[in-house]
Amino acid sequence: MLSPHLAKKIVSDVRRLIDEDIIIVDTNGIIMASTDTTRLGQFHEGAFLVCQEKKKRIITKQDENILRGVKAGINLPIFFRGDVIGVIGITGDPKKVSPYGELLKKMTELLIQENYYTEQLQLEARALETFVFEWLQARDWSPSFYERAQLFHIDLTMKRRVIIASFHENEPSLSVDMWKYVQNMWNEQRDIIVRWGNDRLLILQTDEDKERTTAKIKTVQRALIEKYAVTLYIGCGKMVDSKHVHHSYKQAERALHIAKQTKKIVFDEDLRLEMCLEDISLPTKQELVKRTIDPLMHEQELLHTLRTFFANDLSLKQTAEALHIHINTLHYRLKKIEQYTNLHVRNLEHIITLYLAIRFLDETTKK
């Protein structure tokens, strides 16, 4: 309950209130944490007696010659759920430090209680994460799986959509505070929200309405930007029976990959071309780039022209305006692209090939 790490944190927090030396002692009378590091690990007879008597003890100058390892001050028992779990001691003139005693004792007990509930929350969160992981892996549900679902109050008869929310790779790791904040913002008891690694949240959603889901996600995204200055990318799978959430999970992964590129909330059911492109292996994408636009790699102006051409839906007029060039210059550049690649911009198959090559080039370059 009262670990050395927690004791050290308490001493650090309490030290901000007073200048006197502070110690935290375990129930065996051993000093666990102290502002005076030379006292760590020493036996403190006064604190040991406080644990036995369960009441505070004033340590006088005379006691320094009688009791082992003590200094003048005050020792107070730390209680948790009715039991003494340690002692906090303040070194100094008893008359001077006594007024601080009860305040620091109460503050210490509150810190211990807060730490306990945080640990319990983390244990429950990890248990739920383990359950969800098994849910996504298992194809047949065992009796114990059903029992744990009941313990977590999870209805396995409901349809669910898997939503994966991912933080930007350069932003802080997902904290317990962020996770709880999203849970409170989401505010749907039937849905399950778990931390999924250091930078992801996994949501098993029960609402089939896409518009409501999109509105809720946008609200959470805005709130996280305002409170934590973090960006959330969202990929959503399809609604499926609870037995088939693994399918929705794979769809959410695919949608998330597109969401990171487009900076939009992506539902897998809305994917068309992207759905096919995601299944193409990286070596195949690289080979297509090599066979098509590799001769343009040292012609950045032509590559930029081609990207702009696609960004403006193959409109010559809009592309020329976007590039701030005369349309005849654009015709010249497109002719050069055709010469380098042997692919013609007026041929449907060729233009699709060029589009895919540019897309794969940008994708593989980022990777």
Buried (B, 14 or more C-beta within 10 A) or exposed (E): BBEEEBBBBBBEBBEEEBEBBBBBBBBEBBBBBBBEEEBBEBBBBBBBBBBEEEEBBBBBEEBBEEBEBBBBBBBBBBBBEEEBBBBBBBBBEBEEBBEBBEEBBEBBBEBBEEBBEEEEEEEEBEEBBEBBEBBBEEEEBEEEBEEBBEEEEBEBEBBBBBBBBBBEEEBEEBEEEBBEBBBEBBEEEEBBBBBBEEBBBBBBBBBEEBEEBBEBBEEBBEBBEEEBEBBBBBBBBBBBEBEEBBBBBBBBBBBBBBBBBEEEBBBBBBBEEBBEBBEEEEEEBBEBBEEBBBBBEEBEEBBEBBBBBBEBEEEBEBBBBBBEBEEEEBEEBBEBBBEBBEBBBEEEEBBEBBBBBBBBBBBBEEE
